Amino acid sequence: MAPKKTRRSTRSSFPPAELLGPLLAGAATFVGAWAFVAFTPALHTWLSGADVAYYENWGSWLAQHRVPYRDFAFDYPPGALPVIDAPWYLRKLFAYHGGYDFWFRVLLLLVGLASLVAMAWVLVRLGASRHRAYAALVVAGLVPALLGPIALSRYDYWPAMLAVVGVAALVSGRPTFACAVFAAGVVVKVYPVIFLPFALVELWRRGRWRAVAGGFAAAVAVLAAGFAPFLALAPHGLWWSVARQISRPLQVESLGSAVLVAAHALAGVQLHHQAAIGSDNFVGHWASVLGTASGVVTALALLAVYAGYVFGRSSPERIVIACAAAMVAYIAFTKVLSPQYLVWLAPLVPLVGGRAGLRANAIFVVLLAMTQVWEPYRYHQYYVVLDPWLVWLVVARDLLLVVLFVVLLWPLLPSQRHAQELDPVGAALV
């Protein structure tokens, strides 16, 4: 009877009284972590890096009514434009107090708080205990402080928020709406496409082909709304942006690069780095081979997650675990692993409950803290100087991401499936 009571309470009021405290604690933690990073003088240089400078230029051109992809080169999908343009208008609204970078961080603060609300909604649908809710929301709130300036100098909280809203729609039994939200995430930063199969599977289970067609149509409609105007105005510029991202080399912090730097440390293998397409990369024969292998391994890892999910019973707990596992698979094995990608995990991994959740969240916290050791403070010291202790720290971080993937995949496997399906409440982070 308790789960039914929880479901009724979500319809009448949100958040329910039992989750108001955890949500406020998570929000307060996030505001505190945000303020620590945003206002610590020693971190200011790292907050106003090259990416924010690009955002400021693009935002000023947008304010002058220039058309991205046509009037200037734009690296990202169209859904990034609102969060890049909005700080200019926020600054104007508040009488030009503060610079662009400050208002960009304010916008990330608002988006991050919205992510916490979406997480709270998911926790309600999971019937999570207060202890689990406190743990999940506080861990998510700590992410800016654990990851450091990189968390607030990129726009990755924006697609991460859309991803968790899509997950909230899924666990609420609204897979068609989830398809639309995930498609909106694709318009912002492509990667939420990995969540669409989960929504389509849920639609298949509900209404077979007719339901799947409805979800697919919703996704296509959102994608068309996001991309079609720019495809009409600047097809060559839009295609250049897409091709540029697809053709990226092996980024220096990826798992494939970890293999190369380990080979350098152990056997003196020569490394060649090159700055290209917005990142620092390793190039050469073996870098190309490992870049190709990364794509294959990423596809296989995602297929393993999809298979584990498809061949098990549907439940909100399994949706959350599968989405978190898919996200980790994409980050861990792909050929580009920019440190800000860890922000994508912030609203997903803390939602996982049970023993898997305890392990996953402990690993997640360590991953964030390890990454801040070199990024951004010692980034060039890692891949240019190749200091041995930094080399092995990056290798360890990348291997720990693989461990996190295994921890999240394990409950989806046939031999472990019953523990999550038969007792979802007992899977709480207590």
C-alpha positions as CSV (number, residue, x, y, z in Angstrom):
1,M,0.0,0.0,0.0
2,A,2.9,2.4,0.7
3,P,4.0,2.7,-3.0
4,K,0.3,3.6,-4.0
5,K,0.2,6.3,-1.3
6,T,3.5,7.8,-2.7
7,R,2.1,7.8,-6.2
8,R,-1.1,9.6,-5.1
9,S,1.0,12.2,-3.2
10,T,3.0,13.0,-6.3
11,R,-0.2,13.9,-8.1
12,S,-1.5,16.2,-5.3
13,S,1.7,18.0,-4.3
14,F,5.4,18.1,-5.2
15,P,7.6,17.6,-3.5
16,P,5.9,15.5,-0.9
17,A,6.6,16.4,2.7
18,E,9.0,13.5,3.2
19,L,11.2,14.7,0.4
20,L,11.1,18.4,1.0
21,G,14.0,18.2,3.4
22,P,16.3,16.2,1.1
23,L,15.5,18.5,-1.8
24,L,16.3,21.6,0.2
25,A,19.5,20.0,1.5
26,G,20.5,19.1,-2.1
27,A,19.7,22.6,-3.3
28,A,21.6,24.2,-0.4
29,T,24.6,22.0,-1.0
30,F,24.6,22.8,-4.7
31,V,24.4,26.6,-4.1
32,G,27.2,26.3,-1.6
33,A,29.4,24.3,-4.0
34,W,28.6,26.7,-6.8
35,A,29.4,29.7,-4.7
36,F,32.7,28.1,-3.5
37,V,33.8,27.6,-7.1
38,A,32.4,30.8,-8.5
39,F,33.7,33.2,-5.9
40,T,37.0,31.7,-4.8
41,P,39.6,34.2,-6.1
42,A,42.2,31.5,-6.9
43,L,39.8,29.8,-9.2
44,H,38.7,32.9,-11.2
45,T,41.3,32.4,-13.9
46,W,40.2,28.9,-14.6
47,L,36.5,29.9,-14.7
48,S,37.1,32.4,-17.5
49,G,38.9,30.1,-19.9
50,A,38.9,29.7,-23.7
51,D,35.4,28.1,-23.8
52,V,33.7,30.9,-22.0
53,A,35.5,33.4,-24.2
54,Y,34.1,31.6,-27.2
55,Y,30.6,31.6,-25.7
56,E,30.9,35.3,-25.0
57,N,31.8,36.0,-28.6
58,W,29.1,33.8,-30.0
59,G,26.6,35.4,-27.6
60,S,27.5,38.9,-28.7
61,W,27.1,37.9,-32.4
62,L,23.7,36.4,-31.6
63,A,22.7,39.6,-29.9
64,Q,23.6,41.4,-33.1
65,H,21.2,39.1,-34.9
66,R,23.9,37.2,-36.8
67,V,22.9,33.7,-37.9
68,P,25.0,30.8,-36.5
69,Y,26.4,28.4,-39.1
70,R,25.8,31.0,-41.8
71,D,27.4,34.2,-40.5
72,F,29.9,32.6,-38.1
73,A,31.2,29.1,-37.5
74,F,29.5,27.4,-34.5
75,D,30.8,24.1,-33.1
76,Y,27.8,22.9,-31.2
77,P,24.2,21.8,-32.1
78,P,21.5,24.5,-32.2
79,G,20.2,23.7,-28.7
80,A,23.3,25.2,-27.2
81,L,22.4,28.6,-28.5
82,P,19.9,29.6,-25.7
83,V,22.3,29.0,-22.8
84,I,25.1,30.8,-24.7
85,D,22.9,33.8,-25.6
86,A,20.9,34.1,-22.4
87,P,23.8,35.6,-20.2
88,W,23.9,38.7,-22.4
89,Y,20.2,39.3,-21.7
90,L,20.5,38.6,-18.0
91,R,23.3,41.1,-17.8
92,K,21.2,43.7,-19.6
93,L,18.2,42.9,-17.3
94,F,20.4,43.6,-14.3
95,A,21.7,47.0,-15.5
96,Y,24.9,45.5,-16.9
97,H,26.2,44.5,-13.5
98,G,28.8,41.7,-13.7
99,G,30.4,40.2,-16.8
100,Y,29.2,37.6,-19.2
101,D,31.1,34.8,-17.3
102,F,29.3,35.7,-14.1
103,W,25.8,35.5,-15.7
104,F,26.8,32.3,-17.5
105,R,27.5,30.8,-14.1
106,V,24.2,32.1,-12.7
107,L,22.4,30.4,-15.5
108,L,24.2,27.1,-14.7
109,L,23.1,27.6,-11.1
110,L,19.5,27.8,-12.2
111,V,19.8,24.8,-14.6
112,G,21.5,22.8,-11.9
113,L,18.8,23.5,-9.4
114,A,16.2,22.4,-12.0
115,S,18.1,19.1,-12.4
116,L,17.8,18.5,-8.6
117,V,14.0,19.0,-8.9
118,A,13.9,16.5,-11.7
119,M,16.0,14.1,-9.5
120,A,13.6,14.6,-6.6
121,W,10.7,13.7,-8.9
122,V,12.5,10.5,-9.9
123,L,13.1,9.6,-6.3
124,V,9.4,10.1,-5.6
125,R,8.5,7.6,-8.3
126,L,11.1,5.2,-7.0
127,G,9.5,5.3,-3.5
128,A,13.0,6.2,-2.2
129,S,13.5,6.5,1.6
130,R,14.5,9.9,3.1
131,H,18.0,8.6,3.7
132,R,18.4,7.6,0.1
133,A,17.0,10.9,-1.1
134,Y,19.3,12.9,1.1
135,A,22.3,10.9,-0.1
136,A,21.4,11.3,-3.8
137,L,20.6,15.0,-3.8
138,V,23.5,16.0,-1.6
139,V,26.0,14.0,-3.8
140,A,24.6,15.7,-6.9
141,G,24.8,19.0,-5.1
142,L,28.5,18.5,-4.3
143,V,29.6,18.0,-7.9
144,P,30.8,21.5,-8.7
145,A,33.1,21.5,-5.7
146,L,34.4,18.0,-6.4
147,L,35.0,18.6,-10.1
148,G,36.1,22.2,-9.8
149,P,36.1,25.1,-12.2
150,I,35.5,22.9,-15.3
151,A,32.0,22.2,-14.0
152,L,31.0,25.9,-14.3
153,S,33.0,26.9,-17.4
154,R,31.1,24.7,-19.9
155,Y,27.4,24.4,-20.7
156,D,27.1,20.7,-19.9
157,Y,24.6,21.2,-17.0
158,W,22.1,22.1,-19.7
159,P,22.0,18.8,-21.6
160,A,22.4,16.9,-18.3
161,M,19.2,18.6,-17.0
162,L,17.3,17.5,-20.1
163,A,18.6,14.0,-19.7
164,V,17.3,13.6,-16.2
165,V,14.0,15.2,-17.1
166,G,13.7,12.5,-19.8
167,V,14.5,9.9,-17.2
168,A,11.8,11.4,-14.9
169,A,9.3,11.1,-17.7
170,L,10.2,7.5,-18.2
171,V,9.9,6.4,-14.6
172,S,6.6,8.3,-14.5
173,G,5.2,6.1,-17.3
174,R,5.3,8.8,-20.0
175,P,7.7,7.3,-22.6
176,T,6.4,9.4,-25.5
177,F,7.2,12.6,-23.7
178,A,10.5,11.1,-22.7
179,C,11.3,10.6,-26.5
180,A,10.6,14.3,-27.1
181,V,12.8,15.4,-24.1
182,F,15.7,13.1,-25.1
183,A,15.4,14.5,-28.7
184,A,15.6,18.0,-27.2
185,G,18.8,16.8,-25.5
186,V,20.1,15.7,-28.9
187,V,19.5,19.2,-30.2
188,V,21.6,20.5,-27.4
189,K,24.5,18.0,-27.3
190,V,23.8,14.8,-29.2
191,Y,24.6,12.3,-26.4
192,P,21.1,12.0,-25.0
193,V,20.3,9.9,-28.1
194,I,21.7,6.9,-26.2
195,F,18.6,7.1,-23.9
196,L,16.0,7.0,-26.7
197,P,16.1,3.1,-27.0
198,F,14.9,2.8,-23.4
199,A,11.9,5.0,-24.2
200,L,11.1,3.1,-27.4
201,V,11.4,-0.2,-25.5
202,E,8.9,1.0,-23.0
203,L,6.6,2.1,-25.8
204,W,6.9,-1.3,-27.4
205,R,5.9,-3.0,-24.1
206,R,2.9,-0.8,-23.9
207,G,1.5,-0.7,-27.4
208,R,3.9,-2.4,-29.8
209,W,4.5,-0.8,-33.2
210,R,1.8,1.9,-32.9
211,A,3.1,3.2,-29.6
212,V,6.7,3.1,-30.9
213,A,5.7,5.1,-34.0
214,G,4.1,7.7,-31.8
215,G,7.3,8.1,-29.7
216,F,9.5,8.1,-32.8
217,A,7.3,10.8,-34.4
218,A,7.6,12.9,-31.3
219,A,11.4,12.6,-31.4
220,V,11.5,13.5,-35.1
221,A,9.3,16.5,-34.6
222,V,11.5,17.9,-31.9
223,L,14.7,17.2,-33.9
224,A,13.1,18.9,-37.0
225,A,12.1,21.9,-34.9
226,G,15.7,22.2,-33.6
227,F,17.7,21.6,-36.8
228,A,15.4,22.4,-39.7
229,P,15.7,26.2,-39.5
230,F,19.4,26.1,-39.6
231,L,19.4,23.4,-42.3
232,A,17.4,25.7,-44.4
233,L,19.4,28.8,-43.7
234,A,22.9,27.4,-43.6
235,P,23.1,23.7,-44.6
236,H,26.9,23.8,-45.3
237,G,27.7,25.4,-42.0
238,L,25.5,23.0,-40.1
239,W,27.1,20.0,-41.9
240,W,30.6,21.4,-41.2
241,S,29.7,21.5,-37.5
242,V,28.5,17.9,-37.5
243,A,31.4,16.6,-39.6
244,R,33.9,18.4,-37.3
245,Q,32.6,16.6,-34.2
246,I,32.5,13.2,-36.0
247,S,36.0,13.5,-37.2
248,R,37.6,14.4,-33.8
249,P,40.9,12.5,-33.1
250,L,41.7,10.6,-29.9
251,Q,41.5,13.1,-27.1
252,V,44.3,12.9,-24.6
253,E,42.2,12.0,-21.5
254,S,40.3,9.1,-23.2
255,L,40.7,5.5,-22.3
256,G,42.5,4.9,-25.6
257,S,44.9,7.6,-24.8
258,A,45.4,6.1,-21.3
259,V,46.7,3.0,-23.2
260,L,49.1,5.1,-25.1
261,V,50.5,7.1,-22.1
262,A,50.8,3.8,-20.2
263,A,52.8,2.4,-23.1
264,H,54.9,5.5,-23.1
265,A,55.6,5.2,-19.3
266,L,56.4,1.4,-19.5
267,A,58.1,1.0,-22.9
268,G,59.0,4.5,-24.0
269,V,56.5,4.6,-26.9
270,Q,56.7,7.9,-28.6
271,L,53.6,10.1,-28.4
272,H,52.6,12.9,-30.8
273,H,50.0,15.4,-29.7
274,Q,48.0,17.9,-31.7
275,A,45.5,20.6,-30.8
276,A,42.6,20.2,-33.2
277,I,38.8,20.6,-33.2
278,G,38.6,22.2,-29.8
279,S,40.6,19.6,-27.9
280,D,44.1,18.3,-27.4
281,N,44.7,14.9,-29.0
282,F,47.2,12.2,-29.6
283,V,47.7,11.5,-33.3
284,G,49.6,8.8,-35.3
285,H,49.0,5.2,-36.4
286,W,48.3,3.7,-32.9
287,A,46.1,6.7,-31.9
288,S,44.0,6.2,-35.0
289,V,43.7,2.4,-34.3
290,L,42.7,3.1,-30.7
291,G,40.3,5.8,-31.8
292,T,38.5,3.3,-34.1
293,A,38.6,0.6,-31.4
294,S,37.0,3.1,-29.0
295,G,34.0,3.4,-31.3
296,V,33.6,-0.3,-31.5
297,V,33.9,-0.9,-27.7
298,T,31.5,2.0,-27.0
299,A,28.9,0.4,-29.3
300,L,29.4,-3.1,-27.7
301,A,29.1,-1.6,-24.2
302,L,25.9,0.2,-25.1
303,L,24.5,-3.0,-26.7
304,A,25.2,-4.9,-23.5
305,V,23.2,-2.3,-21.5
306,Y,20.3,-2.4,-23.9
307,A,20.2,-6.2,-24.0
308,G,20.3,-6.3,-20.2
309,Y,17.4,-3.9,-20.0
310,V,15.3,-5.4,-22.8
311,F,15.5,-9.0,-21.5
312,G,14.4,-8.0,-18.0
313,R,11.1,-6.9,-16.4
314,S,10.4,-3.2,-16.6
315,S,10.6,-1.2,-13.4
316,P,11.6,2.3,-12.4
317,E,14.7,1.1,-10.6
318,R,15.9,-0.7,-13.7
319,I,15.2,2.3,-15.9
320,V,17.5,4.4,-13.6
321,I,20.3,1.8,-13.5
322,A,20.2,1.3,-17.3
323,C,20.3,5.0,-18.1
324,A,23.2,5.5,-15.7
325,A,25.0,2.5,-17.1
326,A,24.5,3.7,-20.7
327,M,25.8,7.2,-19.8
328,V,28.9,5.7,-18.2
329,A,29.5,3.4,-21.1
330,Y,29.4,6.4,-23.5
331,I,31.8,8.4,-21.4
332,A,34.2,5.7,-20.5
333,F,34.9,4.1,-23.9
334,T,34.4,6.9,-26.5
335,K,37.5,8.5,-28.1
336,V,36.8,11.9,-26.5
337,L,36.6,12.2,-22.8
338,S,36.6,15.9,-21.9
339,P,36.5,16.3,-18.1
340,Q,33.3,18.2,-18.2
341,Y,31.5,15.1,-19.5
342,L,31.5,13.9,-15.9
343,V,28.8,16.6,-15.3
344,W,26.5,14.4,-17.4
345,L,26.6,11.7,-14.6
346,A,25.8,14.2,-11.9
347,P,21.9,13.8,-12.0
348,L,22.0,10.0,-12.9
349,V,24.5,8.0,-10.9
350,P,23.3,9.4,-7.5
351,L,19.8,8.1,-8.3
352,V,21.0,4.4,-8.3
353,G,20.0,2.6,-5.2
354,G,21.0,-0.6,-3.4
355,R,24.5,-2.0,-3.0
356,A,25.2,-1.0,-6.6
357,G,24.3,2.5,-5.8
358,L,26.5,2.7,-2.8
359,R,29.5,1.4,-4.8
360,A,28.7,3.6,-7.8
361,N,28.4,6.8,-5.8
362,A,31.6,6.2,-3.9
363,I,33.4,5.6,-7.2
364,F,31.7,8.7,-8.8
365,V,32.9,10.9,-5.9
366,V,36.5,9.6,-6.3
367,L,36.4,10.1,-10.1
368,L,35.4,13.7,-9.7
369,A,38.1,14.5,-7.1
370,M,40.8,12.7,-9.1
371,T,39.9,14.6,-12.3
372,Q,40.2,18.0,-10.5
373,V,43.8,17.1,-9.6
374,W,45.0,17.8,-13.1
375,E,42.1,19.6,-14.8
376,P,42.5,22.5,-15.2
377,Y,45.5,23.2,-13.0
378,R,48.0,20.6,-14.3
379,Y,46.5,19.8,-17.7
380,H,49.5,20.6,-19.9
381,Q,51.8,19.1,-17.3
382,Y,50.0,15.8,-18.0
383,Y,49.9,15.5,-21.7
384,V,52.9,17.7,-22.7
385,V,55.4,17.0,-19.9
386,L,54.0,13.6,-19.2
387,D,54.9,13.6,-15.5
388,P,54.7,9.9,-14.4
389,W,52.5,10.5,-11.4
390,L,49.9,12.4,-13.5
391,V,50.1,9.8,-16.3
392,W,49.2,7.0,-13.8
393,L,46.6,9.2,-12.2
394,V,44.8,9.7,-15.5
395,V,45.1,5.9,-16.3
396,A,43.7,5.1,-12.9
397,R,40.8,7.5,-13.4
398,D,39.9,6.0,-16.8
399,L,40.1,2.4,-15.4
400,L,37.9,3.5,-12.5
401,L,35.3,4.6,-15.1
402,V,35.4,1.1,-16.5
403,V,34.8,-0.3,-13.0
404,L,31.9,2.1,-12.6
405,F,30.4,0.8,-15.8
406,V,30.7,-2.8,-14.6
407,V,29.2,-1.9,-11.2
408,L,26.1,-0.5,-13.0
409,L,25.9,-3.2,-15.7
410,W,26.0,-6.0,-13.1
411,P,22.4,-5.6,-11.8
412,L,21.1,-5.7,-15.3
413,L,22.7,-9.2,-16.0
414,P,20.4,-12.2,-15.9
415,S,22.0,-13.7,-12.8
416,Q,21.5,-10.5,-10.8
417,R,18.2,-9.3,-12.2
418,H,15.9,-10.7,-9.6
419,A,17.5,-8.7,-6.7
420,Q,16.5,-5.4,-8.4
421,E,13.1,-6.6,-9.7
422,L,11.7,-8.3,-6.7
423,D,12.5,-5.8,-4.0
424,P,12.9,-2.3,-5.5
425,V,12.3,-0.6,-2.1
426,G,14.9,-2.8,-0.5
427,A,17.3,-1.5,-3.1
428,A,17.3,2.0,-1.5
429,L,20.5,3.7,-0.4
430,V,19.9,3.2,3.3
